[in-house]
Amino acid sequence: MTSTSVFSTYSALAPYGWDEAWADEFAPYEPEGLLPGRVIRVDRGQCDVVTADGIVRADTAFVTPHDPMRVVCTGDWVAVEPGGNPRYVRTYLPRRTAFVRSTSSKRSEGQILAANVDHAIVAVSLAMELDLGRIERFLALAWESGAQPVVVLTKADLVPDAVTLAHLVQDVETSAPGVPVLPVSAMDGDGLDVLVAVVSGGTSVLLGQSGAGKSTLANALLGEDVMEVQATRDADGKGRHTTTTRNLLALPGGGVLIDTPGLRGVGLWDAESGVGQVFSEIEGLAERCRFHDCAHESEPGCAVLAAIDSGELPERRLESYRKLMRENQRIVAKTDARLRAELKRDWKRKGAVGKAAMEAKRGRWQ
Protein backbone atom coordinates (compact mmCIF):
# COMPACT_ATOMS: atom_id res chain seq x y z
CA MET A 1 0.00 0.00 0.00
CA THR A 2 1.37 3.45 -0.93
CA SER A 3 1.75 6.20 1.64
CA THR A 4 -1.02 8.15 -0.11
CA SER A 5 -3.44 5.26 0.31
CA VAL A 6 -2.26 4.81 3.92
CA PHE A 7 -3.08 8.47 4.52
CA SER A 8 -6.57 8.19 3.03
CA THR A 9 -7.32 4.89 4.81
CA TYR A 10 -6.80 6.51 8.18
CA SER A 11 -8.10 9.99 7.31
CA ALA A 12 -10.41 9.82 10.33
CA LEU A 13 -7.31 10.69 12.35
CA ALA A 14 -6.95 14.08 10.61
CA PRO A 15 -8.49 16.02 13.56
CA TYR A 16 -5.60 14.70 15.68
CA GLY A 17 -2.90 15.88 13.27
CA TRP A 18 -2.63 12.93 10.87
CA ASP A 19 -1.07 14.05 7.58
CA GLU A 20 0.78 12.59 4.61
CA ALA A 21 4.14 12.93 6.34
CA TRP A 22 2.91 10.76 9.23
CA ALA A 23 1.49 8.32 6.70
CA ASP A 24 4.96 8.06 5.13
CA GLU A 25 6.48 7.29 8.53
CA PHE A 26 3.83 4.65 9.28
CA ALA A 27 3.84 2.96 5.86
CA PRO A 28 6.52 0.32 6.76
CA TYR A 29 4.31 -0.96 9.61
CA GLU A 30 1.08 -1.20 7.62
CA PRO A 31 1.96 -4.57 5.97
CA GLU A 32 2.39 -6.04 9.48
CA GLY A 33 -1.28 -5.35 10.19
CA LEU A 34 -0.50 -2.68 12.77
CA LEU A 35 -2.69 0.41 13.17
CA PRO A 36 -1.58 4.04 13.39
CA GLY A 37 -2.80 6.08 16.32
CA ARG A 38 -1.97 9.03 18.53
CA VAL A 39 -1.40 8.71 22.26
CA ILE A 40 -3.91 10.86 24.13
CA ARG A 41 -3.02 9.75 27.68
CA VAL A 42 -0.35 7.69 29.47
CA ASP A 43 -0.89 6.07 32.84
CA ARG A 44 1.32 3.53 34.63
CA GLY A 45 2.78 1.70 31.67
CA GLN A 46 -0.40 1.82 29.62
CA CYS A 47 -1.82 4.42 27.29
CA ASP A 48 -5.00 5.45 25.54
CA VAL A 49 -4.53 5.64 21.78
CA VAL A 50 -6.99 7.23 19.36
CA THR A 51 -7.20 5.20 16.15
CA ALA A 52 -9.41 5.37 13.07
CA ASP A 53 -11.65 2.81 14.83
CA GLY A 54 -11.86 4.70 18.12
CA ILE A 55 -9.91 4.86 21.37
CA VAL A 56 -8.05 1.72 22.46
CA ARG A 57 -6.10 0.85 25.61
CA ALA A 58 -2.59 -0.49 24.99
CA ASP A 59 0.45 -1.64 26.95
CA THR A 60 3.77 0.16 26.33
CA ALA A 61 6.13 -2.60 27.55
CA PHE A 62 7.59 -3.14 24.07
CA VAL A 63 8.98 0.42 23.97
CA THR A 64 12.15 0.70 26.15
CA PRO A 65 10.46 1.19 29.53
CA HIS A 66 13.61 2.06 31.52
CA ASP A 67 14.75 5.09 29.50
CA PRO A 68 12.63 8.16 30.39
CA MET A 69 13.53 9.75 27.06
CA ARG A 70 12.30 6.79 25.01
CA VAL A 71 9.08 5.86 26.77
CA VAL A 72 5.78 6.47 25.01
CA CYS A 73 4.37 9.87 25.91
CA THR A 74 1.30 11.97 25.22
CA GLY A 75 1.40 13.32 21.67
CA ASP A 76 3.34 10.38 20.21
CA TRP A 77 2.19 8.74 16.97
CA VAL A 78 2.44 4.99 17.43
CA ALA A 79 2.01 1.67 15.63
CA VAL A 80 -0.37 -0.41 17.76
CA GLU A 81 -1.60 -3.98 17.49
CA PRO A 82 -5.11 -4.36 16.02
CA GLY A 83 -6.24 -6.62 18.85
CA GLY A 84 -5.15 -8.88 21.68
CA ASN A 85 -5.46 -8.96 25.43
CA PRO A 86 -3.39 -7.13 26.33
CA ARG A 87 -2.87 -5.10 23.17
CA TYR A 88 0.61 -3.59 22.71
CA VAL A 89 2.18 -0.48 21.25
CA ARG A 90 4.98 -1.84 19.05
CA THR A 91 6.84 1.44 18.46
CA TYR A 92 6.41 5.18 18.24
CA LEU A 93 7.11 7.10 15.04
CA PRO A 94 10.09 9.51 14.92
CA ARG A 95 9.22 12.64 16.90
CA ARG A 96 9.17 16.01 15.17
CA THR A 97 9.55 17.89 18.44
CA ALA A 98 9.83 16.92 22.10
CA PHE A 99 9.37 18.98 25.25
CA VAL A 100 11.96 17.73 27.77
CA ARG A 101 12.96 18.75 31.29
CA SER A 102 15.46 17.27 33.72
CA THR A 103 14.08 14.91 36.34
CA SER A 104 14.05 15.78 40.02
CA SER A 105 16.13 12.68 40.83
CA LYS A 106 19.86 12.85 41.55
CA ARG A 107 20.54 10.85 38.39
CA SER A 108 21.11 12.92 35.29
CA GLU A 109 18.05 12.06 33.23
CA GLY A 110 15.69 13.89 30.97
CA GLN A 111 11.92 13.49 31.21
CA ILE A 112 9.84 13.92 28.09
CA LEU A 113 6.58 15.72 28.80
CA ALA A 114 4.96 15.92 25.36
CA ALA A 115 5.83 15.05 21.78
CA ASN A 116 5.10 16.43 18.32
CA VAL A 117 4.12 19.87 19.58
CA ASP A 118 3.86 22.93 17.31
CA HIS A 119 3.06 25.58 19.95
CA ALA A 120 4.17 25.67 23.59
CA ILE A 121 1.69 27.85 25.49
CA VAL A 122 3.18 29.15 28.74
CA ALA A 123 0.31 30.15 31.02
CA VAL A 124 1.15 32.86 33.56
CA SER A 125 -1.43 34.08 36.07
CA LEU A 126 -1.93 37.81 36.58
CA ALA A 127 -3.42 36.99 39.99
CA MET A 128 0.12 36.96 41.37
CA GLU A 129 3.33 38.94 40.87
CA LEU A 130 5.10 38.15 37.61
CA ASP A 131 8.14 35.89 37.96
CA LEU A 132 10.09 36.83 34.85
CA GLY A 133 12.88 34.39 35.65
CA ARG A 134 10.46 31.46 35.68
CA ILE A 135 8.92 32.63 32.40
CA GLU A 136 12.41 32.72 30.85
CA ARG A 137 13.03 29.17 32.11
CA PHE A 138 9.83 27.85 30.51
CA LEU A 139 10.65 29.65 27.28
CA ALA A 140 14.16 28.14 27.14
CA LEU A 141 12.67 24.63 27.28
CA ALA A 142 9.98 25.58 24.77
CA TRP A 143 12.48 26.92 22.22
CA GLU A 144 14.72 23.90 22.73
CA SER A 145 11.81 21.55 22.03
CA GLY A 146 11.44 22.91 18.51
CA ALA A 147 7.98 24.36 19.18
CA GLN A 148 6.98 28.01 18.87
CA PRO A 149 6.43 29.49 22.35
CA VAL A 150 3.45 31.67 23.20
CA VAL A 151 3.00 33.38 26.58
CA VAL A 152 -0.61 33.69 27.73
CA LEU A 153 -1.26 36.04 30.65
CA THR A 154 -4.34 34.45 32.22
CA LYS A 155 -6.93 36.06 34.49
CA ALA A 156 -6.50 39.39 32.69
CA ASP A 157 -9.90 40.45 34.09
CA LEU A 158 -8.14 40.90 37.46
CA VAL A 159 -6.22 43.84 35.93
CA PRO A 160 -9.04 46.13 34.77
CA ASP A 161 -6.79 49.15 34.22
CA ALA A 162 -5.69 49.09 30.57
CA VAL A 163 -2.48 51.06 31.22
CA THR A 164 -1.36 48.69 33.99
CA LEU A 165 -2.15 45.67 31.81
CA ALA A 166 -0.15 47.17 28.93
CA HIS A 167 2.86 47.65 31.25
CA LEU A 168 2.66 44.02 32.41
CA VAL A 169 2.54 42.81 28.81
CA GLN A 170 5.54 45.00 27.96
CA ASP A 171 7.52 43.59 30.92
CA VAL A 172 6.95 40.05 29.65
CA GLU A 173 7.70 41.01 26.05
CA THR A 174 11.08 42.38 27.17
CA SER A 175 11.85 38.96 28.68
CA ALA A 176 10.46 37.04 25.70
CA PRO A 177 11.96 38.37 22.45
CA GLY A 178 10.28 36.90 19.40
CA VAL A 179 7.41 35.43 21.44
CA PRO A 180 3.75 36.52 21.21
CA VAL A 181 2.40 37.68 24.60
CA LEU A 182 -1.39 37.47 24.85
CA PRO A 183 -3.46 38.77 27.80
CA VAL A 184 -6.52 36.51 28.05
CA SER A 185 -9.54 36.27 30.32
CA ALA A 186 -11.34 32.93 30.23
CA MET A 187 -13.96 34.53 32.48
CA ASP A 188 -15.20 37.14 30.01
CA GLY A 189 -13.61 35.83 26.80
CA ASP A 190 -11.28 38.77 26.14
CA GLY A 191 -8.33 37.71 23.99
CA LEU A 192 -9.61 34.17 23.45
CA ASP A 193 -10.24 34.72 19.74
CA VAL A 194 -6.55 35.47 19.14
CA LEU A 195 -5.47 32.39 21.09
CA VAL A 196 -8.00 30.19 19.24
CA ALA A 197 -6.48 31.34 15.96
CA VAL A 198 -3.01 30.36 17.21
CA VAL A 199 -3.94 26.87 18.44
CA SER A 200 -6.19 25.98 15.52
CA GLY A 201 -3.17 25.01 13.45
CA GLY A 202 -1.30 21.97 14.78
CA THR A 203 -0.70 20.68 18.29
CA SER A 204 -0.32 22.93 21.34
CA VAL A 205 0.88 22.00 24.82
CA LEU A 206 -0.35 24.00 27.81
CA LEU A 207 2.35 24.61 30.44
CA GLY A 208 2.61 26.51 33.69
CA GLN A 209 2.57 26.37 37.47
CA SER A 210 -0.36 25.15 39.55
CA GLY A 211 -2.88 27.95 39.82
CA ALA A 212 -1.93 29.49 36.47
CA GLY A 213 -5.46 28.87 35.18
CA LYS A 214 -4.50 26.18 32.65
CA SER A 215 -7.58 23.99 33.17
CA THR A 216 -9.93 26.99 32.99
CA LEU A 217 -8.16 28.10 29.81
CA ALA A 218 -8.39 24.58 28.36
CA ASN A 219 -12.13 24.49 29.05
CA ALA A 220 -12.56 27.86 27.34
CA LEU A 221 -10.72 26.59 24.25
CA LEU A 222 -12.70 23.34 24.26
CA GLY A 223 -16.01 25.13 24.66
CA GLU A 224 -17.07 22.84 27.51
CA ASP A 225 -16.05 21.88 31.05
CA VAL A 226 -13.83 18.91 30.26
CA MET A 227 -11.01 19.66 32.69
CA GLU A 228 -11.72 19.82 36.43
CA VAL A 229 -11.08 23.24 37.93
CA GLN A 230 -10.19 23.97 41.55
CA ALA A 231 -10.29 27.30 43.31
CA THR A 232 -7.05 29.24 43.64
CA ARG A 233 -5.93 30.16 47.15
CA ASP A 234 -6.45 33.85 47.83
CA ALA A 235 -3.40 34.00 50.11
CA ASP A 236 -0.74 33.37 47.49
CA GLY A 237 -2.54 32.95 44.17
CA LYS A 238 -1.46 29.33 43.92
CA GLY A 239 -3.61 26.31 43.23
CA ARG A 240 -3.44 22.57 43.66
CA HIS A 241 -2.73 20.14 40.84
CA THR A 242 -6.08 19.95 39.08
CA THR A 243 -4.72 18.00 36.11
CA THR A 244 -2.81 14.89 37.20
CA THR A 245 -2.00 13.42 33.78
CA ARG A 246 -1.17 14.82 30.36
CA ASN A 247 -4.27 14.67 28.17
CA LEU A 248 -4.53 15.27 24.43
CA LEU A 249 -7.84 16.69 23.19
CA ALA A 250 -9.08 17.71 19.74
CA LEU A 251 -10.32 21.32 19.68
CA PRO A 252 -13.68 22.16 18.09
CA GLY A 253 -12.14 24.92 15.95
CA GLY A 254 -9.32 22.71 14.72
CA GLY A 255 -6.00 21.82 16.28
CA VAL A 256 -5.08 19.65 19.24
CA LEU A 257 -4.39 20.63 22.86
CA ILE A 258 -2.24 18.79 25.41
CA ASP A 259 -3.03 19.87 28.96
CA THR A 260 -0.36 19.13 31.57
CA PRO A 261 -0.21 19.04 35.38
CA GLY A 262 1.15 22.14 37.09
CA LEU A 263 4.96 22.05 37.04
CA ARG A 264 6.62 23.01 40.32
CA GLY A 265 10.12 22.26 39.09
CA VAL A 266 11.26 23.02 35.55
CA GLY A 267 14.87 21.93 35.25
CA LEU A 268 16.77 22.55 32.05
CA TRP A 269 17.87 19.58 29.97
CA ASP A 270 20.61 20.28 27.40
CA ALA A 271 18.88 23.53 26.46
CA GLU A 272 21.80 25.79 25.48
CA SER A 273 20.28 26.84 22.16
CA GLY A 274 16.93 27.46 23.87
CA VAL A 275 18.57 29.72 26.45
CA GLY A 276 20.35 31.50 23.62
CA GLN A 277 17.03 32.24 21.90
CA VAL A 278 15.42 33.54 25.10
CA PHE A 279 18.36 35.91 25.57
CA SER A 280 18.96 36.66 21.90
CA GLU A 281 19.78 40.31 22.60
CA ILE A 282 22.60 39.28 24.96
CA GLU A 283 24.05 36.84 22.45
CA GLY A 284 23.81 39.56 19.79
CA LEU A 285 25.70 42.01 22.01
CA ALA A 286 28.31 39.33 22.83
CA GLU A 287 29.31 39.21 19.18
CA ARG A 288 30.64 42.77 19.61
CA CYS A 289 32.78 41.96 22.68
CA ARG A 290 36.53 42.42 22.27
CA PHE A 291 37.23 38.80 23.29
CA HIS A 292 35.34 35.93 21.68
CA ASP A 293 35.27 34.00 25.02
CA CYS A 294 34.16 37.03 27.05
CA ALA A 295 32.38 36.00 30.26
CA HIS A 296 30.71 39.44 30.58
CA GLU A 297 32.05 39.90 34.10
CA SER A 298 34.90 42.43 34.12
CA GLU A 299 36.64 42.04 30.76
CA PRO A 300 37.67 45.22 28.90
CA GLY A 301 35.68 45.91 25.74
CA CYS A 302 32.67 43.90 26.89
CA ALA A 303 29.67 45.06 24.85
CA VAL A 304 27.23 43.35 27.24
CA LEU A 305 28.47 45.24 30.28
CA ALA A 306 28.50 48.45 28.24
CA ALA A 307 24.84 47.88 27.39
CA ILE A 308 24.04 47.50 31.10
CA ASP A 309 25.92 50.71 31.93
CA SER A 310 23.99 52.60 29.24
CA GLY A 311 20.63 51.19 30.37
CA GLU A 312 20.10 49.34 27.09
CA LEU A 313 20.13 45.96 28.86
CA PRO A 314 18.54 45.34 32.28
CA GLU A 315 21.03 43.82 34.72
CA ARG A 316 18.35 41.31 35.77
CA ARG A 317 18.42 39.83 32.25
CA LEU A 318 22.17 39.18 32.41
CA GLU A 319 21.89 37.61 35.87
CA SER A 320 19.09 35.33 34.65
CA TYR A 321 21.10 34.40 31.54
CA ARG A 322 24.14 33.49 33.63
CA LYS A 323 22.03 31.41 36.02
CA LEU A 324 20.37 29.35 33.28
CA MET A 325 23.62 28.85 31.36
CA ARG A 326 25.39 27.64 34.53
CA GLU A 327 22.54 25.28 35.33
CA ASN A 328 22.53 23.91 31.80
CA GLN A 329 26.29 23.36 31.89
CA ARG A 330 25.98 21.38 35.14
CA ILE A 331 23.28 19.15 33.65
CA VAL A 332 25.23 18.49 30.45
CA ALA A 333 28.46 17.91 32.37
CA LYS A 334 26.86 15.03 34.28
CA THR A 335 26.70 13.03 31.06
CA ASP A 336 29.61 14.58 29.13
CA ALA A 337 33.06 13.66 30.46
CA ARG A 338 34.84 16.08 28.10
CA LEU A 339 32.73 19.01 29.26
CA ARG A 340 33.28 18.01 32.90
CA ALA A 341 37.03 18.21 32.33
CA GLU A 342 36.72 21.59 30.61
CA LEU A 343 34.61 23.00 33.46
CA LYS A 344 37.11 21.69 36.01
CA ARG A 345 39.98 23.38 34.16
CA ASP A 346 37.96 26.59 33.95
CA TRP A 347 37.21 26.52 37.70
CA LYS A 348 40.92 25.98 38.44
CA ARG A 349 41.89 28.83 36.12
CA LYS A 350 39.42 31.22 37.76
CA GLY A 351 40.60 30.08 41.19
CA ALA A 352 44.22 30.77 40.23
CA VAL A 353 43.31 34.22 38.87
CA GLY A 354 41.43 35.02 42.06
CA LYS A 355 44.29 33.81 44.22
CA ALA A 356 46.81 35.89 42.26
CA ALA A 357 44.62 38.97 42.60
CA MET A 358 44.37 38.50 46.38
CA GLU A 359 48.15 38.04 46.70
CA ALA A 360 48.70 41.21 44.65
CA LYS A 361 46.39 43.13 46.99
CA ARG A 362 48.23 41.80 50.05
CA GLY A 363 51.51 42.92 48.45
CA ARG A 364 50.16 46.45 48.06
CA TRP A 365 48.91 46.51 51.64
CA GLN A 366 52.24 45.45 53.13
N, C-alpha and C positions, 0 to 999 in steps of 0.2 A: 504494500500500500504506500502511495506517495505521501509526502508531508502535507500536500494540499488536501488530499482526501482525509488524512488524519485530522487536519484542522477542522474540516467540515463535519466529520463524524462526531466530533465532540464540541460542536459549536455552542451547545447549551452551557458550556463553561465560560463563554465570553464575558458575562457580567463579573466574573471573578478574575479577569485579566488574561484569559486564554487568547493567544494570537498565533500567527503562523510561525514565529520564531520559536515559541514553546512547542509547537507541533513538530518542528524540525528536531528539537532536542529529544522529544519523546519517541519519534519514529522508530529508532532501533529496538524499543521495548514492545512495540505494538504486535510484532509477529509472535511474541511469547505469550500473548493473550492477556497481558497486563493492561490496566486502565490508568489513564492520566487523572490526576485530581490535585486539588490545592488544600493544604492543611489549614484548617480554620481554628483548631484548638489542640493543644498538647497537654496531657495530664498523666503523670506517673507512668511513663513508658508506653503510653498509648496515645492515639490522636484521632480526631474527627477529620475526615477528608471529604470535601465536596467533589462528587463526580458527576458525569452526565446523567447517571441514574439516581442521583440523590446523595445524601450524606451517609457515609459508612464509618464504622469504628475499626481501627487497624492497630496492630502491634508494631512497634518500631525496633524490635530487637535485632533485625537484620542490619541496621544502619549504625555501625560503630558506637555502641552505647556509652563507652568510657571516655570519649573525647568530647568535651563540651562545645567544641567548635564544629563538630561533625554530626551532632545529633540532629534529628528532625526538629524543625521549629515552625512556629506559626508563620505563614506566608510562603513556605516551601511548595514547589510543584514536585509531585512524587509519582512514581510508578507503583501501583498497588495491585495486589491480587484480586481477581474478580469474585472470589468466594473463599470459603474455608472457615474453620472455627478452631483457633483464631485465624483471622485474615491478617496478612503482613504487608507492610510497606517494604518493597524490595530495594529502592534507592530513591534519592532525591535528585532532581535535575540541577545542572550547574547554576549557581546563584548569580543573579545580575548584580545585586547589592546585598550587603549584610550589615545590620546594626549590632555592633559588638562593644561590650564593656569588660573590664577586668572583674574577676570574681572577688568576693570578700574574703576568700580563704587565703592562707599564707602561701599556698602554691601559686606559681605564676601561670594563671590560666585565663583564657578569654571566655566570655559567656555570650553566645549569640542570642539576641532578644527578638529579632524579626528579620525576615529575608525578603528579597525582591521588592524593596520599597522604593517608590519614586519621590515621595515627599515626607520629610520628617517634621511633624508639627510639634513644636515645643510650647506647651501650655504653661503660662505664667499668670498667677492670680494677682489682680490689682487690689485684693482684699488685704494684702500684706506688703511690707516694704520690698522694693525690688532688690534682688540679689544678682547684680550684674555678673559677678564671678561665676555663679552657678549657671547662668544663662550661657556664658562663654564656654563652659565645660560641656553642656549639652550640645552646643553648636559644633564644637570640635569633633565630637563623636558622630554627629549627623553628617558633617562634611566628609569625614573619613569613610563613612559607610557607602558613599557614592550617591546618596539621595540629596535632593534640594531641600535645605532647611527653610522652615517658616516659623516665625515666632507669633503666637496668638496670645494677646493680653486679655485674659478672661475676666468676667465680672466687671466689665467696663461701666456698667450702670452704677457702680459704687463710686465712680468719679464723675459726677454730673457736670463739673466745671470744664468746659471745652478747652480753656487755656491750660489748665493743669494736666488734662489728659494728653494734650499735644506735647507738653514738656516731657511727660513720662515716655511717650512714644519716641521722642527724639533721643532721650537717654539710652533707650534700648537700641535704637538705630546706630548710635555711635559705637556701641559694643557689638554690633552685628552687621559689619559691612557686607553688602551684596545680598542681604537677607530681607525679604518682606516682613514687616511688622504690622500686624493687624489687631486693632482693639475690637473686641467682640463681646456682646452681651447675649448670652443664651436666654436670659430672662425676657428681654424685650425684642430680641431679633436683630439689633443693630450690628452691622458688619458681617452677619451670617452669609449674605448673598455673595460677598467677595470670597469668603472661605469656601463656600460650596463650589464656586467656579474653579478654585484651586484644586480641590480634592476630586472633582469629577473626572479628571484625567489620570488614570493609573491607581497605584496603591499608596495609601498614606498611613503612617504610624503615628499614634498620639502618645506623646511623652510628657513627663513632668512629675513633680512631687505630689504626694498625697495632699488633697485639699486644693489642687490647682484648678479643679472644675472640669476634669477630663471627661468623666462619665456624663455630666450634664451637657457638655459640649457634644459628646458622641450622640446622645439622645436627640439633641437639636438637629444634628446632621442627618440622623436616621429618620426623623419625623415621628418618632414614637419612643415610649419609655422602655427601651430594651435593656439598658444598663442600670443597675441599682445605684441609687444616689443616697449618700449619707450627709447629714448636716455637718458643716464646718464649725469647729470650735471658735467661739467669739474671742477667746483670750489671746490666741496666737495665730488665727487664720488657717490653722492646719486641720487636716481631716484624717480619717482612718482609711486604710486600704479598702476601697469599695470594690474595685476590680481585683480579683485574685489570680486570674490567668489571662494570657494574651488571647484575644478573640478577634477573628477576622470576619467582617460583615460587609455584604454588598450594600452600597448606598442607593437610595431610590433615584437620585439624579445622575447616576453613573459613578464609577470609581469604587474603590474598596477601602475600608478603614480597619486598621488593627489597633484596638484599644489595649493598653498595657496597665499593669498595676503601678501604683505610685512608686517612684524610685528614690529611696533615701540616699543610697550611695551610687555615685556615677563615676567609677574609676576609668581612667583612660586605658586604652589597649592599643599600643603601637599606632598612635594617632598623630604623628608628627606633621604630616601634610594637612590634616584637619585643623590642628592648632595654627599652622601657618596661614590657612585661609581665614580663620577667625580674626587673626591679627595681621591681616594683609598690609595694613598701613605701616606697621613696624617692620615687616620684612622688606617693604619697598624702601623705607628710610635706610635700612641696614645696607642696602646696595650702594649707598653713598658714603658709608663709613670709610675712613682712611685704611683700616686694616680689614681684610676679608674675614678674619676669625674674631672680629670685635665682639666682646661679651657685653657691651653697652653698660659698663660699670664705671670706669674712670679713664678709659683710653682717650688719648688726644685725637681729635678729628672724628669723634663719634657723632654721626648725624642724628641718631636716636636721642641721645642726651641733649643735643642742641635743640631738637624739636620740643623736648620737655621744658627746657629753659625759656623757649619763646612762647610757650603755651599752646603750641600746635598739637602736642600729644599729651593727654592726661597721664600723670605719673601712675595712677591706678592701673591703667592699661598695661604699662610695662611690667609692673609688679605681677599682674595676673598672667601675663605672657611667660615671665620667668618661672612662675610657680608651675604652670601646666607643662612647660618644656622639661623642667626638672623631674616632675612626676613621670612623664612619659619616658624619659631616659632611664629612670629606675626600673620601670616595668620591662622595657626592652632589654635592659642589661641582665635581668634575671634569666633570660633565655638566650642571650648572645654573649658568648665568652669573649669575643674580640672587643665588643663595646665595653664590657666590664673592665678589661685591661686598660682600654683607653681612658675610661673614667677614673680608674685608680691612678694612672699616670698624671691625669689632669689635676686630681686632688693633691697629689704629692707636689706637683709644680706650684700650685697656688699656696700650699703650705710653706714651701721653701721661700716663695716671694714674700709671704707675710712675715716669716721669721727674719728674713734679711731686712725688711723694713723696720721691724721692731729693734733689731740690733743697731741699725743706723740711727734710730731715734735715741737709743741708750747712749751711743757714742757722742751724740750732740749734747746730751744732758750732762755727761761727765766733764 
